[in-house]
Amino acid sequence: MAELEGEAGGIAAGEAKAGVGNVAGARRAAFAAPLVEYFLRLGDDRLILGHRMSEWTGHGPILEEDIATANIALDLIGQAAQLLKLAGETEGKGRDENALAYFRDGTLFRNCLLVELPRGDFGHSMVRQFFFDAHSVLLLDEFTRCGHAQLAAIAAKALKEDKYHLRHSSEWVVRLGDGTAESHARVQASVDRLWPYTGEMFVTDEIDVAAQAAGITVDVAGIKSRWDSLVNDVFARATLVRPADGAMQQGGRRGRHTEHIGHLLATMQSVARAHPGATW
Amino acid sequence: MTTFSRDQLFAILGTVPDPEVPVISVVELGIVRDAHQREDGGVEVTITPTYSGCPAMFEIERDVISALEAAGATSVEVKTVLSPAWTTDWIPESAREKLRKYGIAPPGRADDGGLVTLVRAKPPVQCPWCGSRNTSLKSEFGSTACKAIHVCKDCKQPFDEFKAI
């Protein structure tokens, strides 16, 4: 933890530390101002998960799910566009949502690791979506009451959408968990594999502290406790076993990603980078 | 310079159909929040998106501009606002009847009874074709972001519901 706390301090200092003439200094210089970092985290979570969800388009197990996953991807990418636009405006350097989505490399993305993992089978995607949706609904609800007007407006809209997402993903977790022996075993394996990636959603650092100055106060402990109850409730109905909380994977918030982010971005950014500035 | 009152501007915008549900206008859909003429003669229209990622917003903006320009307006500017968040509760009864006749069940009340509703508690939606309430939900995600898919067990027809949000 000592190392993480030390590095978080480096992030919070942001560009104040730019120009330090060593590798660590250069790395720190890549961090934006704290509030920009905060909005990038929110936007990148939804952009990357939206892209993962879009991978199901044309590959859904049934037609209705093909349509549902495409709709959910669209909502998430729309939310990401608004949050990244806000990040760009807050930064004030002329970067819009497209510049941030398509012209940043992996180490500059701030999404949590959970959302960048490969989609796996349909059940795996639904488990990941459920973990994320449950957190997102609770978080967005807090944002609707926060002191940052633009974030509150984006959240109020996104919350309506995410409530539908959560109902969809939780229904699938129950249906597959409490389904056949095969579906139960596969979805339990997904839960076990994804669980170590859930902790990062609840980690707070200097960026969250800095956001408070902009009126963004979030009761993370309260969200965690409600998220736990929600997961327990759904798992009970799904006959799934909740894994023990062990060491949690993290790093995405600071640009330390899994190998998967590069592959994802190579696909997601290829058209924009092949034809920069193209319009149609 | 042609002058336009607010009512005149809304009347013009009332002729712009929603690109995905062309039976109702963008005004009836509730996405036009304001329209007024500035002192310099330019026209300013404020719209709000239905869904965060609604791909029709660009087309709507273009349609709004060309309808107003066709009516003689100049320097049309379309602004987008997010707050207050769009709700289907803004769709008037007259437009709901148009939806029904078009084969889309109109939305119920947007209040869905809480932050976390893991089980849809709403009663079955009335079939817009035969009027039966013996229907079942197939999916809360349909052909566009704003629709859900149902099927009528009496007339056996699938149908869209304009999702309450």
Boltz contact constraints between the chains, C-beta under 6 A:
constraints:
  - contact:
      token1: [A, 64]
      token2: [B, 138]
      max_distance: 6.0
  - contact:
      token1: [A, 64]
      token2: [B, 139]
      max_distance: 6.0
  - contact:
      token1: [A, 67]
      token2: [B, 141]
      max_distance: 6.0
  - contact:
      token1: [A, 68]
      token2: [B, 139]
      max_distance: 6.0
  - contact:
      token1: [A, 68]
      token2: [B, 141]
      max_distance: 6.0
  - contact:
      token1: [A, 71]
      token2: [B, 141]
      max_distance: 6.0
  - contact:
      token1: [A, 71]
      token2: [B, 145]
      max_distance: 6.0
  - contact:
      token1: [A, 74]
      token2: [B, 53]
      max_distance: 6.0
  - contact:
      token1: [A, 75]
      token2: [B, 52]
      max_distance: 6.0
  - contact:
      token1: [A, 75]
      token2: [B, 53]
      max_distance: 6.0
  - contact:
      token1: [A, 77]
      token2: [B, 53]
      max_distance: 6.0
  - contact:
      token1: [A, 78]
      token2: [B, 52]
      max_distance: 6.0
  - contact:
      token1: [A, 78]
      token2: [B, 53]
      max_distance: 6.0
  - contact:
      token1: [A, 79]
      token2: [B, 52]
      max_distance: 6.0
  - contact:
      token1: [A, 141]
      token2: [B, 115]
      max_distance: 6.0
  - contact:
      token1: [A, 153]
      token2: [B, 82]
      max_distance: 6.0
  - contact:
      token1: [A, 153]
      token2: [B, 83]
      max_distance: 6.0
  - contact:
      token1: [A, 156]
      token2: [B, 85]
      max_distance: 6.0
  - contact:
      token1: [A, 157]
      token2: [B, 52]
      max_distance: 6.0
  - contact:
      token1: [A, 157]
      token2: [B, 82]
      max_distance: 6.0
  - contact:
      token1: [A, 157]
      token2: [B, 85]
      max_distance: 6.0
  - contact:
      token1: [A, 158]
      token2: [B, 52]
      max_distance: 6.0
  - contact:
      token1: [A, 160]
      token2: [B, 165]
      max_distance: 6.0
  - contact:
      token1: [A, 164]
      token2: [B, 140]
      max_distance: 6.0
  - contact:
      token1: [A, 167]
      token2: [B, 118]
      max_distance: 6.0
  - contact:
      token1: [A, 170]
      token2: [B, 118]
      max_distance: 6.0
